[in-house]
Amino acid sequence: MTSTQLAHIPADDVHIEGMLELPEHAAGIVLFAHGSGSSRHSPRNNYVARVLREAGMGTLLMDLLTREEDSDYQTRFDIPLLTRRLLAATAWVENHADCRSLPLGYFGASTGAAAALQAAAGLGIKISAVVSRGGRPDLAGTDALSRVAAPTLLLVGGFDDVVIELNRHAAAHMHCHTELVIIPGATHLFEEPGTLEEVARQAAAWFGHYFTSQAS
């Protein structure tokens, strides 16, 4: 049995909308930070979220930007703004009666990965694990990357050459446990058969391991 709640989360002077879904006896909760031009209705992130819920984890998919903000190309790449919104959503989760005792994780895609890592850098051990899918961790900045404490999994498509190098460069600045995994045969959006399934499988294993470690 999974409980579902449409959330309206106060952040800055707006409210961001999200969908919180919690299986019974959830092992933890993963907050999704979408990439530029995407939303909480992203079919790729919704697929990953469904796999995580099937593995016993709660998910919060949300829009970090309002519709008006997302129509501004520059705002999509405003990493400090995306980070503030993600931190506001994290505080909302921490104050939610059904989530207070649950380990927290971040799943970031594209520019959302930079926001996830900046937020994780600020929250330290409050964040149990981070997963990036086709992400731009380099946009988090070297200072934030060096302060991330959460074990971080960087998943990149094998055909996404530029992003592979950007992830390697970012990983070199991180002092936490970091793994860069290249998914063979995948381009940036992981649209090729079986590639998104592999992303979801690896994400579920990563979060499951570190949520369980924290609980024990």
Disulfide bonds with the S-S distance in Angstrom:
none
